């Protein structure tokens, strides 16, 4: 029974849509039940973050409205029950008014710019939501804050809603990772500070004494070396002088003096 009801509903829905497209019935054109906005299935790192998400661009949906404006509307799910889509969403609202209205319009596009081709493999056919961190232009795509959200496409002609897609499923942003809490270092007491200062002074004095001892020791070592080397130089000179004077008279005279 449920299957037959679904079949009847789909047949009736398709029949009414065909009639609306043929007769251009403005009352029915606000219901375009074929498309549901959804987050892209492509394996992208930023497809769902703590400040935005990535939607698939509609294909072969709004081409029957080539000269009309197609807007993507981001709505806080909490105001959805009170929202009258044809009335409230017919006038584009900037993202700076989101806190007051809880919805805003972005990605203004003509219906002719939605191709009726399969572009699933093209990464350019994506709609980024919440990607404009600077947000200094009209209808900027500012980052989202709290949610959850729902998305819908509306077709406007002179600020009159003439068609709309279905609501997207509930979109909940990924919570951002909180930075690790760094505990404040414990405050040091005055006594500890005094002890540290005294120890630093003593260490400086000890280091100065060590440097002085090393400097004095090096001088003594140099002085001792100079003394030890002098006799060697004298003996060498005497030996050289003695070897140089080989005259027999000088040797006898010298030995005579030594015997005395």
Beta strands, then each sheet from edge to edge (+ up, - down):
strand 1: 53-56
strand 2: 69-76
strand 3: 103-110
strand 4: 126-129
strand 5: 149-156
strand 6: 161-164
sheet 1: 1+ 4-
sheet 2: 3+ 2- 5+ 6-
end
